[in-house]
Amino acid sequence: MANQVLVDQLNVTMELKNSGVMLRVNTNGRLKGYLQISKGKLRWFRGREQSPVGEFTLDEFIRMAEGQNR
């Protein structure tokens, strides 16, 4: 199963605002969902759903990524 993450803008330095950026994730050519990264949160939207099915603050994500408890 090969994941493909598509970014519409490359080589750009920008400060993320409240709405942030959306990364589209495809698996084997089919839409898996979207990852929204904003200045305060990471949100996962499965498929074309309008409401996130998962959400972390940046601090929660950093602790999880570093192997620390929430």
CORCOR-V876253 format. One record per backbone hydrogen bond with DSSP energy under -0.5 kcal/mol. CO is the residue of the C=O (numbers start at 1). NH is the residue of the N-H. Records with the same first field share a line. If there is no record, write none. Layout:
CO->NH / NH
This chain:
1->3
2->28
4->6 / 26
6->24
12->14
17->39
21->37
22->24
23->35
24->6 / 26
25->32 / 33
26->4
27->30
30->27
32->47
33->25
34->36 / 45
35->23 / 37
36->38 / 43
37->21
40->58
41->38
42->56
43->36
44->46 / 53 / 54
45->34
46->49
54->44
56->42
57->61
58->62
59->63
60->64
61->65
62->66
63->68
64->67
